[in-house]
């Protein structure tokens, strides 16, 4: 939910699309929380038998919120015209990896790869943000040095004027 809130601010889309995706996201998140609480009592998604974590056939629904949230952000990213290519690639990859891992995890019982994929995706997004921030810092340093040179030149030049 927090990531969706962040992306909603980051991706510039129309107010109507923001409202629709927010309503969908909040509704699915509420259902997810309710079902997660229900699972505590019914064990309809997963359980622990003799200390071994076991998923039920309904586990896909437990991961449904994450799947839908990543799918919404993925689509918002792809169709956003204001993002540059690097931003689209980073956000799309961030969403695509967990989407695929949720599908694979549910098709191959016994494999728990969704959280690993999410960690990898977060690292990719962190790398993108770090690289982008470094470029901004380098550009600011370059502008500051140019400004310092201009100031120094303006201080030196009056001394070389010859007055008649």
C-alpha positions as CSV (number, residue, x, y, z in Angstrom):
1,X,0.0,0.0,0.0
2,X,2.8,2.4,0.8
3,X,4.6,1.7,-2.4
4,X,1.4,2.3,-4.3
5,X,1.1,5.7,-2.5
6,X,4.6,6.6,-3.4
7,X,4.2,5.6,-7.1
8,X,0.9,7.5,-7.3
9,X,2.8,10.7,-6.4
10,X,5.8,9.9,-8.6
11,X,3.8,9.0,-11.8
12,X,2.0,12.0,-13.2
13,X,-1.4,10.8,-14.5
14,X,-4.7,12.4,-14.7
15,X,-6.7,13.0,-11.6
16,X,-9.4,10.6,-12.8
17,X,-7.0,7.7,-13.3
18,X,-5.5,8.5,-9.8
19,X,-8.9,8.3,-8.2
20,X,-9.9,5.1,-10.0
21,X,-6.7,3.3,-9.2
22,X,-6.7,4.5,-5.6
23,X,-10.3,3.2,-5.1
24,X,-9.4,-0.1,-6.7
25,X,-6.2,-0.3,-4.6
26,X,-7.9,0.6,-1.3
27,X,-10.8,-1.8,-1.9
28,X,-8.5,-4.7,-2.7
29,X,-6.2,-3.9,0.2
30,X,-9.2,-3.8,2.6
31,X,-10.3,-7.2,1.3
32,X,-6.8,-8.5,1.6
33,X,-6.5,-7.4,5.3
34,X,-9.9,-8.9,6.1
35,X,-9.0,-12.2,4.4
36,X,-5.6,-12.2,6.2
37,X,-7.4,-11.9,9.5
38,X,-9.9,-14.6,8.6
39,X,-6.9,-16.9,7.7
40,X,-5.7,-16.7,11.3
41,X,-8.9,-18.6,12.3
42,X,-9.7,-20.6,9.3
43,X,-6.2,-21.3,7.8
44,X,-7.7,-21.0,4.3
45,X,-4.5,-19.7,2.7
46,X,-1.7,-21.3,4.6
47,X,-1.0,-23.1,7.8
48,X,1.8,-24.7,9.8
49,X,1.7,-28.5,10.1
50,X,4.4,-29.8,12.5
51,X,6.3,-26.6,12.1
52,X,6.2,-26.8,8.3
53,X,4.6,-24.0,6.3
54,X,2.0,-25.3,4.0
55,X,0.0,-23.4,1.4
56,X,-3.5,-24.2,0.5
57,X,-5.1,-24.1,-3.0
58,X,-6.5,-20.6,-2.1
59,X,-3.0,-19.1,-1.5
60,X,-3.2,-17.2,-4.8
61,X,-6.0,-15.1,-3.4
62,X,-3.8,-14.2,-0.4
63,X,-1.3,-12.8,-2.9
64,X,-4.0,-11.3,-5.0
65,X,-3.7,-7.8,-3.5
66,X,0.0,-7.7,-4.3
67,X,-0.5,-9.0,-7.8
68,X,-3.2,-6.4,-8.6
69,X,-1.2,-3.5,-7.0
70,X,1.9,-4.4,-9.0
71,X,-0.2,-4.8,-12.2
72,X,-1.8,-1.4,-11.7
73,X,1.5,0.3,-11.1
74,X,3.0,-1.6,-14.1
75,X,0.2,-0.4,-16.4
76,X,0.4,3.2,-15.0
77,X,4.2,3.1,-15.7
78,X,3.9,1.8,-19.2
79,X,1.3,4.2,-20.4
80,X,2.7,7.3,-18.7
81,X,3.9,9.7,-21.3
82,X,5.8,12.0,-18.8
83,X,8.3,9.4,-17.6
84,X,11.6,9.1,-19.5
85,X,12.8,5.8,-20.8
86,X,15.0,5.1,-17.7
87,X,12.2,5.8,-15.3
88,X,9.8,3.6,-17.3
89,X,12.3,0.7,-17.4
90,X,13.1,0.9,-13.7
91,X,9.5,1.1,-12.5
92,X,8.3,-1.5,-15.0
93,X,11.1,-3.9,-14.0
94,X,10.3,-3.3,-10.3
95,X,6.7,-4.4,-10.9
96,X,7.3,-7.1,-13.5
97,X,9.7,-9.2,-11.4
98,X,7.2,-9.7,-8.5
99,X,4.3,-10.2,-10.9
100,X,6.1,-13.1,-12.6
101,X,7.3,-14.5,-9.3
102,X,3.8,-14.6,-7.8
103,X,2.5,-16.5,-10.9
104,X,5.4,-18.9,-10.8
105,X,5.2,-19.4,-7.1
106,X,1.5,-20.4,-7.4
107,X,2.1,-22.7,-10.4
108,X,5.0,-24.5,-8.7
109,X,3.9,-25.6,-5.2
110,X,6.8,-25.9,-2.7
111,X,8.7,-22.9,-4.1
112,X,8.6,-19.6,-2.2
113,X,10.2,-17.0,-4.6
114,X,7.8,-14.1,-4.4
115,X,9.6,-12.4,-1.4
116,X,13.0,-13.0,-2.9
117,X,11.8,-11.4,-6.2
118,X,10.4,-8.5,-4.3
119,X,13.7,-7.9,-2.6
120,X,15.5,-8.1,-5.9
121,X,13.0,-5.6,-7.4
122,X,13.4,-3.2,-4.4
123,X,17.2,-3.4,-5.0
124,X,16.7,-2.5,-8.6
125,X,14.5,0.5,-7.7
126,X,17.0,1.6,-5.0
127,X,19.8,1.3,-7.6
128,X,17.9,3.4,-10.0
129,X,17.1,6.1,-7.4
130,X,20.7,6.1,-6.2
131,X,22.1,6.5,-9.7
132,X,19.6,9.2,-10.6
133,X,20.5,11.1,-7.3
134,X,24.2,10.8,-8.1
135,X,23.7,12.3,-11.5
136,X,21.8,15.2,-9.9
137,X,24.6,15.7,-7.3
138,X,27.3,15.7,-10.0
139,X,25.3,18.2,-12.1
140,X,24.9,20.5,-9.1
141,X,28.6,20.3,-8.4
142,X,29.4,21.1,-12.0
143,X,27.1,24.2,-11.8
144,X,28.6,25.3,-8.5
145,X,32.1,25.1,-9.9
146,X,31.1,27.1,-13.0
147,X,29.5,29.7,-10.7
148,X,32.7,29.9,-8.6
149,X,34.8,30.4,-11.8
150,X,32.5,33.2,-12.9
151,X,32.7,34.9,-9.5
152,X,36.5,34.6,-9.6
153,X,36.7,35.9,-13.1
154,X,34.5,38.9,-12.2
155,X,36.8,39.6,-9.3
156,X,40.0,39.4,-11.4
157,X,38.8,41.3,-14.5
158,X,38.4,44.7,-12.9
159,X,42.1,44.7,-11.9
160,X,43.2,44.4,-15.5
161,X,41.2,47.4,-16.8
162,X,43.5,50.2,-17.7
163,X,42.1,53.6,-17.0
164,X,43.4,56.5,-19.0
